[in-house]
Amino acid sequence: MVNSLCYTDQLARDISWGKAVPYLINDEWFATKDAVKNRCREILARTPDGTMVSDPDSDFLYGLFQHHDEWAEKAGGGVKCITTQMTSHGTRCFMLRRHCDTEIDIGFTHSVKLIPSTRAKERQPQKLLDFRAGARTAITEQIRLFRDQGLVGAASCPVTGESLGRHNVAVDHLAPNTFDQLLFSFCQANQINPLGVVVGSRDGVVAFLEDTSLRVSWEDFHLKHAQLRIISKTGNLRLPKPSIPWAEVCSPL
């Protein structure tokens, strides 16, 4: 079992006993809102004032700040990056650096307060989450290569219109062939049950598919069928997330 997703085993036990309602932020599950706040505090602790928050921490924060009721106003014409700063009260906070070169603070505690709960019954099986995480790891180099090549001639985000740079760029799988749809189609075509795939972890952090032939097959499938485009992280979060009928390929073992 992959332990890259925090609280995996304990969260599953808590849910089964009705002790926790999980919260999902950028594909990370948290048992409580306090756990989400602790994740934010850890990011603040390792990011010096005035320094840009690095990936994947910034991806997590972009996902979290979508719940802030003033996100649209604070983001303005687009966010160049997220930084940290000491407030006049002696506490540290996150700052949104906008494309107009102005900065504005945004509260993570307020964002956490407004996160809607997700019912346990709606949560995907942990083995499916692990499988999806391992599949993402397998195509990391393809995504990085496309991103780096795309940035050379990039002008603006097709969704928000904001300028694109290394610190605010994301790679989108153009609909209808989203990442999950491609992975689902791959499982259908090869009669793969995601719940039966062995997923390991590197250094207890990065999920990977242990079956080399399966991994290579998925990489080839993705390379052949994926239609990618570069987009801003803000724009990427605005895209609709289609529902995938995973139950059609997931059979209890």
Secondary structure, DSSP 8 states (H G I E B T S, - for coil): ----STTHHHHHHHHHTT----EEETTEEESSHHHHHHHHHHHHHHS-TT-B--TTHHHHHHHHHTTSTTHHHHHTT-EEEEEEEE-TTS-EEEEEEETTS-EEEE-HHHHHHT-----GGGS--HHHHHHHHHHHHHTHHHHHHHHHHHHHS--B-TTT--B--TTTEEEEE-TTS-HHHHHHHHHHHHT--GGGS-EEEETTTEEEES-HHHHHHHHHHHHHH--EEEEEHHHHHHS------GGGT----
